[in-house]
């Protein structure tokens, strides 16, 4: 997904959520390969990557780093690499977080 860009990444994410929460499809290899193909990614390459486990170490390291940073639930909102808050928030919480970040970088 790093090479496909945010539009495709968002499409894949939405399709995974739909498959799991609406259609009741468990996100196994077959489901993920189907979603990848429907979203414009190369289905065969997706299958090869998933079955090889080549990304597993990087994913586990990233998950561990976020856990150490205090991320313990979803959704967690991260701004400029820093976890800000978790769970549903009103728009004012986002506005405050963005303003604080903008002020801290000036």
DSSP file (Angstrom, degrees, kcal/mol; ACC not computed):
  #  RESIDUE AA STRUCTURE BP1 BP2  ACC     N-H-->O    O-->H-N    N-H-->O    O-->H-N    TCO  KAPPA ALPHA  PHI   PSI    X-CA   Y-CA   Z-CA
    1    1 A X     >        0   0    0      0, 0.0     4,-1.6     0, 0.0     3,-0.2   0.000 360.0 360.0 360.0 -24.1    0.0    0.0    0.0
    2    2 A X  T  4  +     0   0    0      1,-0.2     4,-0.1     2,-0.2     7,-0.0   0.869 360.0  40.4 -57.6 -34.8    3.0    2.3    0.5
    3    3 A X  T  4 S+     0   0    0      1,-0.2    -1,-0.2     2,-0.1     0, 0.0   0.686 110.0  58.1 -88.5 -18.4    3.4    2.4   -3.3
    4    4 A X  T  4 S-     0   0    0     -3,-0.2     4,-0.5     1,-0.2     3,-0.2   0.708 102.2-132.7 -86.3 -20.8   -0.4    2.6   -4.2
    5    5 A X     X  -     0   0    0     -4,-1.6     4,-2.2     1,-0.2    -1,-0.2  -0.121  29.6 -61.7  93.1 170.3   -1.0    5.8   -2.2
    6    6 A X  H  > S+     0   0    0      1,-0.2     4,-2.6     2,-0.2     5,-0.2   0.782 124.7  59.5 -67.1 -29.6   -3.6    7.0    0.2
    7    7 A X  H  > S+     0   0    0      2,-0.2     4,-2.0     1,-0.2    -1,-0.2   0.953 112.2  39.0 -65.0 -47.7   -6.6    6.7   -2.1
    8    8 A X  H  > S+     0   0    0     -4,-0.5     4,-2.8     2,-0.2     5,-0.2   0.899 114.3  55.3 -67.7 -40.1   -6.1    3.0   -2.6
    9    9 A X  H  X S+     0   0    0     -4,-2.2     4,-2.4     1,-0.2    -2,-0.2   0.921 109.5  47.0 -58.9 -43.9   -5.2    2.5    1.0
   10   10 A X  H  X S+     0   0    0     -4,-2.6     4,-2.8     2,-0.2    -1,-0.2   0.903 110.8  52.1 -64.4 -41.1   -8.4    4.1    2.1
   11   11 A X  H  X S+     0   0    0     -4,-2.0     4,-2.4     2,-0.2    -2,-0.2   0.929 110.6  47.5 -60.8 -45.7  -10.4    2.0   -0.4
   12   12 A X  H  X S+     0   0    0     -4,-2.8     4,-2.6     2,-0.2    -2,-0.2   0.931 112.3  50.3 -60.9 -45.9   -8.8   -1.2    1.0
   13   13 A X  H  X S+     0   0    0     -4,-2.4     4,-2.5    -5,-0.2    -2,-0.2   0.931 111.4  47.3 -58.8 -47.9   -9.5   -0.1    4.6
   14   14 A X  H  X S+     0   0    0     -4,-2.8     4,-2.6     1,-0.2    -1,-0.2   0.898 112.4  50.0 -62.2 -40.6  -13.1    0.6    3.8
   15   15 A X  H  X S+     0   0    0     -4,-2.4     4,-2.8     2,-0.2    -1,-0.2   0.885 110.2  50.0 -66.8 -38.5  -13.6   -2.7    2.0
   16   16 A X  H  X S+     0   0    0     -4,-2.6     4,-2.6     2,-0.2     5,-0.3   0.941 112.2  47.6 -64.1 -46.3  -12.0   -4.7    4.9
   17   17 A X  H  X>S+     0   0    0     -4,-2.5     4,-2.9     2,-0.2     5,-0.6   0.928 114.0  47.4 -60.1 -44.8  -14.3   -2.9    7.4
   18   18 A X  I  X>S+     0   0    0     -4,-2.6     5,-2.4     1,-0.2     4,-2.0   0.942 112.4  49.2 -61.6 -47.3  -17.3   -3.6    5.2
   19   19 A X  I  <5S+     0   0    0     -4,-2.8     6,-3.5     3,-0.2     5,-0.4   0.924 120.5  35.5 -58.6 -45.3  -16.4   -7.2    4.7
   20   20 A X  I  <5S+     0   0    0     -4,-2.6     4,-0.3     4,-0.2    -2,-0.2   0.960 127.6  31.0 -76.5 -52.4  -15.9   -7.8    8.4
   21   21 A X  I  <5S+     0   0    0     -4,-2.9    -3,-0.2    -5,-0.3    -2,-0.2   0.771 133.5  24.4 -84.0 -26.5  -18.5   -5.7   10.1
   22   22 A X  I  <<S+     0   0    0     -4,-2.0    -3,-0.2    -5,-0.6    -4,-0.1   0.842 131.1  32.0-104.5 -49.0  -21.3   -5.8    7.4
   23   23 A X  S   <S-     0   0    0     -5,-2.4    -3,-0.2     2,-0.1    -4,-0.2   0.646  96.5-127.6 -87.7 -14.9  -20.8   -8.9    5.4
   24   24 A X        +     0   0    0     -5,-0.4     2,-0.5    -6,-0.4    -4,-0.2   0.722  53.3 152.7  76.9  20.7  -19.4  -11.1    8.2
   25   25 A X        -     0   0    0     -6,-3.5     2,-0.3    -7,-0.2    -1,-0.3  -0.740  43.7-132.0 -87.6 125.7  -16.3  -12.1    6.2
   26   26 A X        -     0   0    0     -2,-0.5     2,-2.6     1,-0.1     5,-0.3  -0.581  25.2-116.8 -72.7 136.5  -13.3  -12.9    8.3
   27   27 A X        +     0   0    0     -2,-0.3    -1,-0.1     4,-0.1     2,-0.1  -0.322  60.5 148.1 -77.7  63.4  -10.2  -11.2    6.8
   28   28 A X     >  -     0   0    0     -2,-2.6     4,-2.7     1,-0.0     5,-0.2  -0.215  67.7 -83.9 -82.7-177.3   -8.3  -14.3    5.9
   29   29 A X  H  > S+     0   0    0      1,-0.2     4,-2.7     2,-0.2     5,-0.2   0.916 129.1  50.4 -57.1 -46.2   -5.9  -14.5    3.0
   30   30 A X  H  > S+     0   0    0      1,-0.2     4,-2.2     2,-0.2    -1,-0.2   0.922 112.9  46.1 -60.7 -44.4   -8.7  -15.3    0.5
   31   31 A X  H  > S+     0   0    0     -5,-0.3     4,-2.5     1,-0.2    -1,-0.2   0.926 114.2  47.6 -63.5 -45.6  -10.8  -12.3    1.7
   32   32 A X  H  X S+     0   0    0     -4,-2.7     4,-2.5     2,-0.2    -2,-0.2   0.869 111.1  50.9 -66.5 -37.3   -7.8   -9.9    1.7
   33   33 A X  H  X S+     0   0    0     -4,-2.7     4,-2.4    -5,-0.2    -1,-0.2   0.922 111.0  49.2 -65.1 -43.6   -6.7  -11.0   -1.8
   34   34 A X  H  X S+     0   0    0     -4,-2.2     4,-2.4    -5,-0.2    -2,-0.2   0.935 112.8  47.2 -59.9 -47.1  -10.3  -10.5   -3.2
   35   35 A X  H  X S+     0   0    0     -4,-2.5     4,-1.6     1,-0.2     6,-0.2   0.905 109.9  53.4 -62.7 -42.0  -10.4   -7.0   -1.6
   36   36 A X  H  <>S+     0   0    0     -4,-2.5     5,-2.8     1,-0.2     4,-0.4   0.940 110.9  46.1 -58.8 -47.7   -7.0   -6.1   -2.9
   37   37 A X  H ><5S+     0   0    0     -4,-2.4     3,-1.1     1,-0.2    -1,-0.2   0.905 112.0  50.4 -62.1 -42.7   -8.0   -7.0   -6.4
   38   38 A X  H 3<5S+     0   0    0     -4,-2.4    -1,-0.2     1,-0.2    -2,-0.2   0.756 109.7  52.9 -66.3 -23.8  -11.3   -5.1   -6.2
   39   39 A X  T 3<5S-     0   0    0     -4,-1.6    -1,-0.2    -3,-0.3    -2,-0.2   0.436 125.4 -96.7 -94.1  -0.4   -9.4   -2.1   -4.9
   40   40 A X  T < 5S+     0   0    0     -3,-1.1    -3,-0.2    -4,-0.4     2,-0.2   0.507  82.7 125.6 100.5   4.8   -7.0   -1.9   -7.8
   41   41 A X  S   <S-     0   0    0     -5,-2.8     2,-0.7    -6,-0.2    -1,-0.4  -0.566  74.7 -92.3 -90.4 161.9   -4.0   -3.8   -6.3
   42   42 A X     >  -     0   0    0     -2,-0.2     4,-2.3     1,-0.2     5,-0.2  -0.638  35.2-158.7 -73.8 111.2   -2.4   -6.8   -7.9
   43   43 A X  H  > S+     0   0    0     -2,-0.7     4,-2.4     1,-0.2    -1,-0.2   0.890  88.7  49.9 -62.4 -42.0   -4.2   -9.7   -6.3
   44   44 A X  H  > S+     0   0    0      2,-0.2     4,-2.4     1,-0.2    -1,-0.2   0.918 111.6  48.0 -65.4 -42.8   -1.4  -12.3   -7.1
   45   45 A X  H  > S+     0   0    0      1,-0.2     4,-2.5     2,-0.2    -1,-0.2   0.898 110.6  52.7 -63.4 -39.6    1.2  -10.0   -5.5
   46   46 A X  H  X S+     0   0    0     -4,-2.3     4,-2.7     2,-0.2     5,-0.2   0.928 109.1  49.3 -60.2 -45.3   -1.0   -9.5   -2.5
   47   47 A X  H  X S+     0   0    0     -4,-2.4     4,-2.9     1,-0.2     5,-0.3   0.925 110.9  49.9 -59.8 -45.4   -1.3  -13.3   -2.1
   48   48 A X  H  X S+     0   0    0     -4,-2.4     4,-1.8     1,-0.2    -1,-0.2   0.911 112.5  46.8 -61.6 -43.2    2.4  -13.8   -2.4
   49   49 A X  H  X>S+     0   0    0     -4,-2.5     4,-1.3     2,-0.2     5,-0.7   0.936 115.1  45.9 -65.2 -46.4    3.1  -11.1    0.2
   50   50 A X  H  <5S+     0   0    0     -4,-2.7     3,-0.2     1,-0.2    -2,-0.2   0.920 115.7  45.0 -64.0 -44.0    0.5  -12.4    2.7
   51   51 A X  H  <5S+     0   0    0     -4,-2.9    -1,-0.2    -5,-0.2    -2,-0.2   0.785 110.9  54.0 -73.0 -26.4    1.6  -16.0    2.3
   52   52 A X  H  <5S-     0   0    0     -4,-1.8    -1,-0.2    -5,-0.3    -2,-0.2   0.778  92.9-142.7 -77.9 -25.7    5.3  -15.3    2.6
   53   53 A X  T ><5 +     0   0    0     -4,-1.3     3,-1.4    -3,-0.2     4,-0.5   0.650  51.7 143.2  72.6  14.3    4.9  -13.4    5.9
   54   54 A X  T 3 <S+     0   0    0     -5,-0.7     4,-0.3     1,-0.3     3,-0.1   0.718  70.5  44.0 -63.9 -21.9    7.6  -11.0    4.7
   55   55 A X  T 3> S+     0   0    0     -6,-0.4     4,-2.3     1,-0.1    -1,-0.3   0.511  87.9  93.5 -97.3  -5.6    5.9   -7.9    6.3
   56   56 A X  H <> S+     0   0    0     -3,-1.4     4,-2.6     1,-0.2     5,-0.2   0.886  82.3  50.4 -59.3 -45.2    5.1   -9.6    9.6
   57   57 A X  H  > S+     0   0    0     -4,-0.5     4,-2.3     1,-0.2    -1,-0.2   0.924 112.6  47.1 -60.7 -44.5    8.2   -8.5   11.5
   58   58 A X  H  > S+     0   0    0     -4,-0.3     4,-2.3     2,-0.2    -1,-0.2   0.891 112.6  49.6 -64.4 -39.9    7.8   -4.9   10.5
   59   59 A X  H  X S+     0   0    0     -4,-2.3     4,-2.7     2,-0.2    -2,-0.2   0.919 111.3  48.7 -65.0 -43.9    4.1   -5.0   11.4
   60   60 A X  H  X S+     0   0    0     -4,-2.6     4,-2.3     1,-0.2    -2,-0.2   0.884 111.6  49.7 -65.2 -38.5    4.8   -6.5   14.8
   61   61 A X  H  X S+     0   0    0     -4,-2.3     4,-2.3    -5,-0.2    -1,-0.2   0.913 112.3  47.5 -65.4 -42.1    7.5   -3.9   15.5
   62   62 A X  H  X S+     0   0    0     -4,-2.3     4,-2.3     2,-0.2    -2,-0.2   0.921 112.6  48.6 -65.4 -43.6    5.2   -1.1   14.5
   63   63 A X  H  X S+     0   0    0     -4,-2.7     4,-2.2     1,-0.2    -2,-0.2   0.901 112.1  49.6 -62.6 -40.8    2.3   -2.5   16.7
   64   64 A X  H  X S+     0   0    0     -4,-2.3     4,-2.5     2,-0.2    -1,-0.2   0.903 109.2  51.7 -64.9 -41.9    4.7   -2.9   19.6
   65   65 A X  H  X S+     0   0    0     -4,-2.3     4,-1.4     1,-0.2    -2,-0.2   0.911 111.2  47.1 -62.8 -42.8    6.0    0.7   19.3
   66   66 A X  H  <>S+     0   0    0     -4,-2.3     5,-2.5     2,-0.2     4,-0.3   0.888 110.4  52.9 -67.1 -37.5    2.5    2.1   19.3
   67   67 A X  H ><5S+     0   0    0     -4,-2.2     3,-1.5     1,-0.2    -2,-0.2   0.929 109.0  48.9 -61.3 -44.8    1.6    0.0   22.3
   68   68 A X  H 3<5S+     0   0    0     -4,-2.5    -1,-0.2     1,-0.3    -2,-0.2   0.792 106.2  58.7 -64.2 -27.3    4.6    1.3   24.2
   69   69 A X  T 3<5S-     0   0    0     -4,-1.4    -1,-0.3    -5,-0.2    -2,-0.2   0.477 129.0 -95.7 -81.8  -1.8    3.5    4.9   23.2
   70   70 A X  T < 5S+     0   0    0     -3,-1.5     2,-0.6     1,-0.3    -3,-0.2   0.477  74.3 145.4 105.4   2.6    0.2    4.3   24.9
   71   71 A X      < +     0   0    0     -5,-2.5    -1,-0.3     1,-0.2    -2,-0.1  -0.639   7.3 149.2 -76.2 120.5   -2.1    3.2   22.1
   72   72 A X        +     0   0    0     -2,-0.6     2,-0.3     1,-0.1    -1,-0.2   0.368  55.6  29.8-133.0   1.9   -4.4    0.6   23.6
   73   73 A X  S    S-     0   0    0     14,-0.0     2,-0.4     0, 0.0    -1,-0.1  -0.945  80.0 -74.3-153.2 172.8   -7.7    1.0   21.6
   74   74 A X  S    S+     0   0    0     -2,-0.3     2,-0.1     1,-0.2    12,-0.1  -0.971 100.4  33.0-127.1 144.8   -9.2    1.9   18.3
   75   75 A X  S    S+     0   0    0     -2,-0.4    12,-3.1    12,-0.2     2,-0.5   0.557  73.6 170.8 -78.7 147.0   -9.7    4.3   17.0
   76   76 A X  E     -A   86   0A   0     10,-0.2     2,-0.6    -2,-0.1    10,-0.2  -0.980  25.3-140.6-115.1 132.7   -6.6    6.1   18.2
   77   77 A X  E     -A   85   0A   0      8,-3.1     7,-3.3    -2,-0.5     8,-1.0  -0.838  17.0-168.9-101.0 123.9   -5.9    9.4   16.5
   78   78 A X  E     -A   83   0A   0     -2,-0.6     2,-0.5     5,-0.3     5,-0.2  -0.943   3.3-168.2-116.3 125.9   -2.2   10.1   15.9
   79   79 A X  E >  S-A   82   0A   0      3,-2.3     3,-1.4    -2,-0.5    -2,-0.0  -0.967  76.0 -15.3-119.2 121.1   -1.0   13.5   14.8
   80   80 A X  T 3  S-     0   0    0     -2,-0.5    -1,-0.2     1,-0.3     3,-0.1   0.877 130.2 -52.0  53.0  41.8    2.5   13.9   13.5
   81   81 A X  T 3  S+     0   0    0      1,-0.2     2,-0.5    -3,-0.1    -1,-0.3   0.501 116.3 110.6  80.9   4.3    3.4   10.5   14.9
   82   82 A X  E <  S-A   79   0A   0     -3,-1.4    -3,-2.3     0, 0.0    -1,-0.2  -0.953  71.2-122.7-117.6 122.3    2.1   11.2   18.5
   83   83 A X  E     +A   78   0A   0     -2,-0.5    -5,-0.3    -5,-0.2     3,-0.1  -0.429  32.6 176.2 -60.3 128.4   -1.0    9.5   19.9
   84   84 A X  E     -     0   0A   0     -7,-3.3     2,-0.3     1,-0.4    -1,-0.2   0.850  54.6 -25.9-102.4 -49.6   -3.4   12.3   20.8
   85   85 A X  E     -A   77   0A   0     -8,-1.0    -8,-3.1     2,-0.0    -1,-0.4  -0.982  52.5-131.6-162.8 165.2   -6.6   10.5   22.0
   86   86 A X  E     +A   76   0A   0     -2,-0.3   -10,-0.2   -10,-0.2   -12,-0.1  -0.905  60.7  20.4-125.8 151.0   -8.6    7.4   21.6
   87   87 A X  S    S-     0   0    0    -12,-3.1   -12,-0.2    -2,-0.3   -10,-0.1  -0.147 102.5 -23.9  86.8 176.9  -12.3    6.7   21.0
   88   88 A X        -     0   0    0    -12,-0.0     2,-0.3    -2,-0.0    -2,-0.1  -0.379  65.8-177.7 -64.8 137.0  -15.0    8.8   19.5
   89   89 A X        -     0   0    0     -2,-0.1     2,-0.1    -4,-0.1    -2,-0.1  -0.957  25.1-117.9-134.3 150.9  -14.4   12.5   19.8
   90   90 A X    >>  -     0   0    0     -2,-0.3     4,-1.1     1,-0.1     3,-0.9  -0.411  39.9 -99.5 -82.2 170.4  -16.3   15.6   18.9
   91   91 A X  H 3> S+     0   0    0      1,-0.3     4,-2.4     2,-0.2     5,-0.1   0.788 119.5  64.3 -62.8 -28.2  -14.9   18.1   16.3
   92   92 A X  H 3> S+     0   0    0      1,-0.2     4,-2.6     2,-0.2    -1,-0.3   0.862  97.8  55.3 -64.8 -35.2  -13.7   20.4   19.1
   93   93 A X  H <> S+     0   0    0     -3,-0.9     4,-2.2     2,-0.2    -1,-0.2   0.911 110.1  45.9 -63.5 -41.6  -11.3   17.8   20.3
   94   94 A X  H  X S+     0   0    0     -4,-1.1     4,-2.8     2,-0.2     5,-0.2   0.927 111.5  51.7 -66.2 -44.3   -9.7   17.5   16.9
   95   95 A X  H  X S+     0   0    0     -4,-2.4     4,-2.6     1,-0.2    -2,-0.2   0.922 111.0  47.8 -58.9 -45.6   -9.6   21.3   16.5
   96   96 A X  H  X S+     0   0    0     -4,-2.6     4,-2.8     2,-0.2    -1,-0.2   0.920 112.3  49.4 -60.8 -44.3   -7.8   21.6   19.8
   97   97 A X  H  X S+     0   0    0     -4,-2.2     4,-2.2     2,-0.2    -2,-0.2   0.913 113.1  46.3 -63.4 -43.0   -5.3   18.9   18.9
   98   98 A X  H  X S+     0   0    0     -4,-2.8     4,-2.7     2,-0.2    -1,-0.2   0.905 113.4  49.2 -66.2 -41.4   -4.6   20.5   15.5
   99   99 A X  H  X S+     0   0    0     -4,-2.6     4,-2.5    -5,-0.2    -2,-0.2   0.919 111.2  49.4 -64.3 -42.7   -4.2   23.9   17.0
  100  100 A X  H  X S+     0   0    0     -4,-2.8     4,-1.9     1,-0.2    -2,-0.2   0.914 113.2  47.0 -62.5 -42.0   -1.8   22.6   19.8
  101  101 A X  H  X S+     0   0    0     -4,-2.2     4,-1.2    -5,-0.2    -2,-0.2   0.915 111.7  50.2 -66.8 -42.3    0.3   20.8   17.2
  102  102 A X  H  < S+     0   0    0     -4,-2.7     4,-0.5     1,-0.2     3,-0.4   0.906 112.7  47.4 -62.1 -40.8    0.4   23.9   14.9
  103  103 A X  H  < S+     0   0    0     -4,-2.5     3,-0.5     1,-0.2    -1,-0.2   0.823 109.1  53.6 -70.3 -31.0    1.5   26.1   17.8
  104  104 A X  H  < S+     0   0    0     -4,-1.9    -1,-0.2     1,-0.2    -2,-0.2   0.707 107.8  50.5 -78.3 -18.3    4.1   23.6   19.0
  105  105 A X     <        0   0    0     -4,-1.2    -1,-0.2    -3,-0.4    -2,-0.2   0.499 360.0 360.0 -96.1  -4.3    5.8   23.5   15.5
  106  106 A X              0   0    0     -3,-0.5    -1,-0.2    -4,-0.5    -2,-0.1   0.452 360.0 360.0 -91.4 360.0    6.0   27.3   15.1
